[in-house]
Amino acid sequence: MMLGIMLLLVLCISVGTRLFSNYLPSMWSVFNWESVVSFLLITVFTTIVAAGSVADEFTAGTIKLLLIRPWSRSKILLSKYVAVILFALLQTVVLYLFLLAMNALLFGYDSSAASDTIAPLYKGTAAVYFIQYFFYEFISLIVTATMAFMISAVFRSGGLAIGLSLFLILVVNSFVGLFAILNYAWVDYLLFIHLNLVQYLNGTPLREGMTLGFSLAVLGVYYVVFVALTWFVFNKRDVAA
Amino acid sequence: MLSFEDAVGYNVNYVISEGGCFISQPIVQLQNVTKRIGKKTIINDLSLDLPVGEVFGFLGPNGAGKTTTIRMMVGLMSLTGGEIKIDGYSITKQYQKAIRNVGAIVENPEMYKYLSGYQNLIHFARMIPDISDERIEEVVKLVGLGSRIHDKVRTYSLGMRQRLGVAQAILHRPKLLILDEPTNGLDPAGIRELRDYLRQLAKDEGISIFVSSHLLAEMELMCDRVAIIQNGKLIDVRGIKQQGDDGAESRRFVFEVGNVVEAITVAAQLGQKAEADGQSAIAIEADRELVAKLNAAFVEAGVSVYGIRAQGKSLEDQFLEMTGGEQIV
């Protein structure tokens, strides 16, 4: 259903642009800004699903029925996590294919280089640019989802998990620009500075001197901490739901 | 109850039949189980053996530690000390083997409300190998949910949820069924149904059943044996004799009479010590024959007898005696 909402939205944008625009834009410029909007939506949807996945079982009490099956707690947690990741992956892949097919159909396929339309500094075709774009966004998406999943497993309350995760993603993310201009060393290690990997595609990083490798390393460390904490808490704590 | 663990070793659970009497390794062994949360001791050195094939009651006032014990038995809570073995497997060290033999409802029968009862069962069946569709149908029939099984759980009454909970718990043919306060929130008809149904399960499928409750009268009707705990400590384990006309045994009888003083005198003439029980009744220890004799004597002496009834000492009385009548809800 969430996927349906998103696809309907981008369909409206494309059809609207096609009908009401005075000139015919390149399919890639429509593609570009639809991706920006859609990824915000995908992130929100995935966060909701991830935040609810463990916490809702606790709220409803069904976690007890899951845990008294002949499976280890780690495996039950893993299956929940895999479901979240698959949800994120499905949305990303479907979105890419849908945007590609729909915009090519409406605006005509454009095989020009990305630098002509959307990313002046990028070398390569626009189609490849967007594959890379989606891949980077997907990495950020996984880290965000893992964070929401951790909050879900640690706090065990669906409302709190969704609220806190969305707050971190929407509010804190919009202050990232503000943080980025602060001249402190620790700002380099903030998670939110690194969630926008697409900045490296256009060649203008948020903070001076940041590289893709460094961002990936920071994200990697956060990811490992999230997973370890989730796993540890879920395995050790008593279930009193 | 003999423990064969020493003689035959671990994990052996064959049943030896001796003149209709079944002897085997206990299905559950709690050994010096202790649970502390912070500084508070919830369960204190609890040891208990559950015999195979019985309906075993776990009785105690609210807050005595019943649910905590059950949570530890199914591995939802860790043990501070001691050991729990189910069918010979340790719940802490061999969790998956131990839990394989257990079906449980812990507190309320919570299911996925947005799924139908049938979808819920399929979901749980998938988590255990080799449960066929036929088995699901069989269980649905067994708990009597009928065609309502395909409705959303949201629309179920508490009684139906309880049934679905039981269905979920017996899906994989467990040797042990653990039910935490199963009669909570059920109406009298529902309670009666559940009771009959559990007894039938124990009898027909040979499942051992462990039921916790604070409802004394209920336990008395449902169980073969009852353990009583208070403040996390085991107070007593006792068998419950099934109701029957045991004429030979001496019981306490209450005579409703017209004249209490005279009646006591008449009883004393027969060599029986009677005591007043309220304004218009006397109580006396007697067996069947003696009751008839006493009655005849009363009538002869001109004492009107309005009623005679046997006063079985109920579990409630025993329970109150043991727990000192305090903190019982």
Chai-1 contact restraints between the chains, C-beta under 6 A:
chainA,res_idxA,chainB,res_idxB,connection_type,confidence,min_distance_angstrom,max_distance_angstrom,comment,restraint_id
A,A60,B,E110,contact,1.0,0.0,6.0,A-B,restraint_1
A,G61,B,E110,contact,1.0,0.0,6.0,A-B,restraint_2
A,T62,B,E110,contact,1.0,0.0,6.0,A-B,restraint_3
A,K64,B,V106,contact,1.0,0.0,6.0,A-B,restraint_4
A,I68,B,V74,contact,1.0,0.0,6.0,A-B,restraint_5
A,I68,B,I99,contact,1.0,0.0,6.0,A-B,restraint_6
A,I68,B,A104,contact,1.0,0.0,6.0,A-B,restraint_7
A,R69,B,M127,contact,1.0,0.0,6.0,A-B,restraint_8
A,P70,B,Q96,contact,1.0,0.0,6.0,A-B,restraint_9
A,P70,B,I99,contact,1.0,0.0,6.0,A-B,restraint_10
A,P70,B,R100,contact,1.0,0.0,6.0,A-B,restraint_11
A,D238,B,M77,contact,1.0,0.0,6.0,A-B,restraint_12
A,V239,B,L76,contact,1.0,0.0,6.0,A-B,restraint_13
